[in-house]
Every structure is written in C-alpha cells, then in structure tokens.
C-alpha cells in the first residue's frame, strides 16, 4: 500500500536532507564496510525471496488489469532466473575494485607543488525509472559501492516489488552499520514527487532517468539538477558485403529476438546491396523462424528481394520514413538495403539514437572505419547489440546508459557515479 503523504514538497525536502547527510557518511566509508553492506543485503534478499516474488505477482496482476503493454510487463516480471540474476549482480558489484580514493596523474610542477586527481563520489543520486524492479537493487548497489546516497523513484506499476526490495536494503544497511538513508525508495506514487526530486538542487547532485522516451524527455526538460540519460535505443546492425554469412544470421537473430523490451535490441537491419540477394532472405527467414510474430517493415529494394518468399509473405509490410527513427520494443524490425559503407554510416548517424550499433564484416579496414565514424556510445564488430549492458561489460550492473557526451557514456557503472578532484601536495611553496 502506498503511504498517504499530505505535503509532497515537505516530504521530498526531508528525503533530500536525509540523503545529503547519509552521503557524507558513505563518502567516508571504507571498502570493507561497503562490501559488508552489499553482502548483508544479498543475504536479506535471499531470505525474502518468496515475499519479493509474491509482491511482484501483485504488480503483474495489477499491470494486466491496467492493460500495460507487453514490453512493460516483460520488464516488470521477476522470474526465478531474473531474481538469481539480481543476486549475482549484487555479488559482482561487491567484488569490483572500489574506485573511491584512486589517485592518478600525479606530477610535479616547476613551482615545487605536486598535484594529481583523486576519484570521489558524486554525492546524492536521484533516479527515476519505470517497471524493472531489478533496477532498484542495481542502482542501490552501484551507489553504495561508489560512496553515493541514492533516492529511488520507481514506477507505480512496480510499487509493491520495489518496496519489498527496499525493505531488504534497509535491513542490510542497518545491520552493516551504514546510514539507513543511504538508499531511500520513495513511499509514494504521486507524480508530484518526481517534479520535486528533479529540482532539489540543494540536496541532489545528479538525476538518472531510466524508462520510456516520454519520461526521459520530460525529466531532461524540467530538471534543474544535471541529468545522465539516453532517450531511446534505436540500434542498428549493418551487414557488410564482406560479412560472414553464418555470423550475419546468428547475430541478427539474437539482436532482435532475444528480448524486445530492452534499449539494446536491434530495431533496424541494414544490408549491403552487394550481398542482399543472397543474405537477406536467409536472415529474414531465420528471424521469422525464431519468432513467428515478427513483422518486417521493408524498403522497396528489400521488398523486391523478399516478396516472393512464401515463408515471409505474412510478415512483410512497407516501411515509411518514421520506421527508420523508431524504437519499437516489439516484434517489429525495419529492414533497408543500403549502398555500401558510406551510406550505412550516414544512415546510422542520421537516424540512430547513438546507443549501440553493429557491423558484421570480416574486413578489418571497414570494421575500424565503422567504429571510428559511427557516433554511438557503443560500437560493435561481429557481436550482438544485446551485449551493450553493464553486467556484460563487467561493470557488475549499470545504473543506466548515457548517450550524452559527458563524463559518463555508454553503460554507467561505478566510475560513472564518480568525479575527480584535484589534490595538491606542497612543501611550504607560495606563489610569486
């Protein structure tokens, strides 16, 4: 049940103050204390698994009753496998090197002073996200390990799941001797809380929105606190004329059909016209075989190649201009035959979201040009875009993905939640 809060502004001010106080304690916490807290939370979650999954079932039922779309329901559901993945992610974060206190770039200046850079926490992170209750734990673990306090506002559709997870986090923090307000999951679904959180400049140092494009656009527009974000995941796979056919098929199938409701799912397939006649039918057939619900929105050249294929006849429709700019999060794939590398790079940089883009090729020169010239936060050669993920990148987990050109780009893990400050050692030097 949601907590009735009469004065949202006052409530958020209190949450902010508590987070700021907690952040100072967490910034001073040593690695052992932070890891102890993470492992204690891990144990609390294991003990409460049945309660958390039961809470998730309530959210899922409410989601069905409220006609949530399939992508949101997929993100919302906590299966046994996903729960174990949450626990593993938490353990992984506990084993990661602690970035806080790391000193780099030490050098002496002619004046006699010695200076360098020390890695420090950002302070207080505010996170706003939809569905996916596992994000609650991922974000909390990364914030704690990097010495940050965090304020979490999950979507109303995952309220019961998030509160059940939050209870375990709170118990773990208390038992480990870290400040209980180091992680605060808002106890209200009132949207006014979001509006207050993103303007808490006295208490919050950065906002991370994670969810649909509409949510992120709103946050980016209205926030007074700096934002780490990506708007959408319009990811491409380009099949080059020098592609290995088997790799082209396998990667394309995985990139599109592994999961739909994720920002690293392929939404557009580009095929070099030099190999389109031979490779496109094989790729299209394999994708349809993997998921019979798939609809292919094809340009004129792709249609000409595929239209007489009996296996595909019920799965083809004409693409329009909007399809090249769309993140479907559904069994829909835009398909375009493209005239070589130049056209592929131009298309991706024009229509893509700068999230993750892939080239399938055995040509080293082309692959190197692709990774240099495609302006995305992750660029891949001969691998599925589904690997663009904090866990797969060895970050333990991710708090989000940034397509901005700021200090954090791509999956944002521990280092993305830190900054650096200059440190100076002197021996009595004075400036003349």
GUKOLZA-417085 format. One record per residue (C-alpha): x, y, z; residue in three letters. Coordinates in steps of 0.25 Angstrom, whole numbers, plus 2048, in hexadecimal, padded with zeros to 3 digits. Each point is the difference from the previous one (the first is absolute). Example, Ala and Ser with C-alpha at 12.3 -4.5 7.8 and 13.67 -1.06 7.14 Angstrom:
REM residues 2
8317EE81FALA/80680E7FESER/
END
This chain:
REM residues 432
800800800UNK/80580E7FDUNK/80280A80BUNK/7F780B801UNK/80980D800UNK/7F880D801UNK/80C8097FDUNK/8087FB7F5UNK/80A80C7FFUNK/8037FE80FUNK/8017F17FFUNK/80A8027F4UNK/80880A808UNK/8017F780CUNK/8057F57F6UNK/80A8097FAUNK/80680480EUNK/8017F2804UNK/8077FC7F3UNK/80A80B802UNK/8037FC80EUNK/8027F27FCUNK/8088037F4UNK/80B806809UNK/8017F4808UNK/8007F77F4UNK/80B8087FAUNK/8097FD80CUNK/7FC7F1801UNK/80C7F77FCUNK/7FF7F57F6UNK/7FE7F580AUNK/7F4807807UNK/7F98027F2UNK/8037F17FCUNK/7FA7FB80DUNK/7F48087FEUNK/7FE7FB7F2UNK/8027F1805UNK/7F680380BUNK/7F68057F7UNK/8027F47F7UNK/7FD7F780CUNK/7F4807803UNK/7FB7FF7F2UNK/8027F1800UNK/7F87FF80CUNK/7F58087FBUNK/7FF7FA7F2UNK/7F27FB802UNK/7FB80D805UNK/8068087F5UNK/7FB7F67F5UNK/7F2801806UNK/80180F800UNK/8047FF7F1UNK/7F47F77FDUNK/7F780B806UNK/80680B7F7UNK/7FF7F67F4UNK/7F17FE803UNK/7FE80F801UNK/8078027F3UNK/7F77F67F9UNK/7F4807806UNK/80580E7FBUNK/8037FB7F2UNK/80F802801UNK/8077FD7F2UNK/8087F37FEUNK/80D808801UNK/7FD80680EUNK/7FB7F3805UNK/80D7F97FBUNK/80880A808UNK/7F87FF80CUNK/8007F1802UNK/8097FA80AUNK/8037F17FDUNK/8087F7808UNK/80B8017F5UNK/800810801UNK/7FF7FF80FUNK/80D7F8800UNK/80680A7F6UNK/7FD80B80AUNK/8077F980BUNK/80C7FD7F7UNK/80180E7FBUNK/80180480FUNK/80B7F7803UNK/8078047F3UNK/80080F805UNK/8057FC80DUNK/80D7F97FAUNK/80280C7F7UNK/80C809803UNK/7FC80C808UNK/80380D7F7UNK/7FF80A80CUNK/80D805804UNK/8077FC7F4UNK/80B80A7FDUNK/8058027F1UNK/80880A7F8UNK/80A80480BUNK/80A80A7FBUNK/80A80A806UNK/7FE80F7FBUNK/80C8097FFUNK/7FB80880CUNK/8037F4808UNK/7F27FB803UNK/7FC7F27FDUNK/7F17FE7FAUNK/7F77F57FBUNK/7F27FC800UNK/7F87F880AUNK/7F37F97FDUNK/7F5804809UNK/7F07FD800UNK/7F78097F9UNK/7F880180DUNK/7F17FE7FFUNK/7FA7F97F4UNK/7F18017FDUNK/7FB7F57F7UNK/7F27FF7F9UNK/7FD7F47F9UNK/7F47F77FAUNK/7FD7F2802UNK/80C7F7802UNK/8017FE810UNK/80E7FA7FEUNK/80480E7FDUNK/7FD80480EUNK/80B7F6805UNK/80A8037F5UNK/7FF80F802UNK/8017FE80FUNK/80C7F7800UNK/8088097F6UNK/7FD80D808UNK/8057F980DUNK/80C7FA7FAUNK/80480E7FAUNK/7FD80780DUNK/7F48077FCUNK/7F2801806UNK/7F47FE7F7UNK/7F28047FFUNK/7F87F67F8UNK/7F28027FAUNK/7FB7F47F9UNK/7F48007F7UNK/7F27FE807UNK/7FF7F27F8UNK/80B7FB808UNK/7FD80680EUNK/7FE7F3808UNK/80C7F97FAUNK/80980D803UNK/7FB80180EUNK/8037F1803UNK/80E8027FAUNK/80280D808UNK/7FD7F980DUNK/80B7F77FEUNK/80A80B7FCUNK/7FC80880DUNK/8027F4809UNK/80D7FD7F9UNK/80580E802UNK/7FC80080FUNK/8067F3803UNK/80D8047F9UNK/80180D807UNK/7FE80A7F4UNK/7F680B800UNK/7F27FB7FDUNK/7FD80C7F8UNK/80C7FD7F6UNK/7F57F97F8UNK/7F2806800UNK/7F57FA7F8UNK/7F480A7FFUNK/7F47FC807UNK/7F68077F7UNK/7FC7FE7F1UNK/7FC80F800UNK/8068067F3UNK/80280D807UNK/80B7F9808UNK/8087FF7F2UNK/7FE80F7FEUNK/80680380DUNK/80B7F67FFUNK/8068067F3UNK/80180E806UNK/8067FC80EUNK/80D8077FCUNK/80480280FUNK/8007F1802UNK/8017F97F3UNK/80C8007F7UNK/7FC7F87F4UNK/7F37FA7FBUNK/7FF7F37F8UNK/7F37FD7F8UNK/7FE7F27FBUNK/7F47FD7F8UNK/7F88047F4UNK/80380B7F7UNK/7F5809805UNK/8057FF80FUNK/80E8037FCUNK/7FC80C7F8UNK/7F880580BUNK/80B7FF80AUNK/80A8067F7UNK/7F780C7FDUNK/7FC80380EUNK/80C7FC809UNK/80980A807UNK/8097F5804UNK/80A7FB7F6UNK/7FB7F37F8UNK/8067F47FBUNK/7F77FA7F6UNK/7FD7F97F3UNK/7F38037F9UNK/7FE7F37F8UNK/8077F47FAUNK/7FF8007F1UNK/80B7F67FEUNK/8057FB7F2UNK/8077F47FBUNK/8078027F2UNK/8037F47F8UNK/80C8047F8UNK/8047FA7F2UNK/80B7F9807UNK/7F87FA80BUNK/8017F1804UNK/7F27FB7FDUNK/7FF7F780CUNK/80480B809UNK/7F680A7F9UNK/7F57F6802UNK/8037FC80FUNK/80380F804UNK/7F38057FAUNK/7F77F6806UNK/80680280EUNK/80080F7FFUNK/7F18017FCUNK/7F97F4807UNK/8087FD80DUNK/7F780B807UNK/7F880B7FAUNK/7FE80980CUNK/80E805801UNK/80780C7FBUNK/80C7F87FAUNK/7F67F87F7UNK/8038017F1UNK/7F58097FAUNK/8058017F1UNK/8087F77F8UNK/8088057F5UNK/8057F77F5UNK/80B8047F5UNK/7FA7FF7F2UNK/80C7F87FCUNK/7FB7F4808UNK/7F1803802UNK/7FC7F67F6UNK/8077F4807UNK/80080480FUNK/7F3808802UNK/7F77F47FEUNK/8087F7809UNK/80080B80BUNK/7F18037FFUNK/7FC7F1800UNK/8097FD80CUNK/7F980C807UNK/7F27FC7FDUNK/8047F1804UNK/80580580DUNK/7F3808802UNK/7F47FE7F8UNK/7FA80D805UNK/80A8097F9UNK/7FC80A7F6UNK/80B8067F6UNK/7FE80E7FCUNK/8088007F3UNK/80480B7F6UNK/7FE7FE7F1UNK/80D7F87FDUNK/7FE7F780CUNK/7F27FD7FBUNK/8047FD7F2UNK/8097F5806UNK/7F77FA80AUNK/7F28027FAUNK/7FF7F27F9UNK/8057F980CUNK/7F57F7805UNK/8067FF80EUNK/7FF80F802UNK/7F38047F9UNK/7F880380CUNK/80B807807UNK/80380C7F6UNK/7FB80E7FFUNK/80680D7FAUNK/809808809UNK/7FD80F801UNK/80980C804UNK/7FC7FE80EUNK/8057F2801UNK/80F8047FFUNK/7FE80880CUNK/7F87F7809UNK/8047F880CUNK/7F57F57FFUNK/8027F880DUNK/7F87F67F9UNK/8007F57F5UNK/80280A7F5UNK/80D8027F8UNK/80380A7F6UNK/8087FB7F4UNK/8088087F6UNK/8097FC7F5UNK/80C80A800UNK/80A8047F5UNK/80D7FD808UNK/80880580CUNK/7FE80F7FEUNK/7F17FF7FFUNK/7FF7F780CUNK/80880A809UNK/7F880C7FBUNK/7F37F8803UNK/8047FC80EUNK/80680E803UNK/7F38077FBUNK/7F57F6805UNK/8067F980CUNK/7FF80480EUNK/8107FF803UNK/7FD7F4809UNK/8067F37FAUNK/8037FD7F1UNK/8077F47FAUNK/8077FC7F3UNK/8017F27FBUNK/80D7FE7F8UNK/80D7F97FEUNK/80680C7FAUNK/80A80680BUNK/80180D7F9UNK/7F18027FFUNK/7FE7FC80EUNK/80A80A805UNK/7FA80B7F8UNK/7F27FC805UNK/80480180FUNK/80780E7FDUNK/7F58067F8UNK/7F37FB807UNK/7FC80A80AUNK/7FA7F780BUNK/8047FD80EUNK/8027F17FDUNK/8057FB7F2UNK/8027F17FEUNK/8067F77F5UNK/7FA7F27FEUNK/7F980080DUNK/7F1802804UNK/7FC80E805UNK/7F97F880CUNK/80E800806UNK/7FF80F803UNK/7FD7FF80FUNK/80880380DUNK/8007F1804UNK/8057FB7F3UNK/80B80B800UNK/8057FC80DUNK/7FA80B808UNK/7F87F7809UNK/7F48087FDUNK/7FC80D7FAUNK/7F880C805UNK/7FD8047F2UNK/8058027F2UNK/80580E7FCUNK/8008057F1UNK/80480E804UNK/80F8047FEUNK/80380380FUNK/8097F980AUNK/7F77F37FFUNK/7FD7FA7F3UNK/7FA7F27FDUNK/7FC7F780BUNK/80280880DUNK/8077F880BUNK/80880480CUNK/8098097F9UNK/7F58077FAUNK/7FB80480EUNK/80D806804UNK/80780D7FDUNK/80E805802UNK/80680B808UNK/80E8067FFUNK/8097FD80CUNK/80C808803UNK/80C7FD809UNK/80980B804UNK/80D803808UNK/7FD80E804UNK/8008057F2UNK/7FA80E7FEUNK/7FC8067F2UNK/80980C7FCUNK/
END
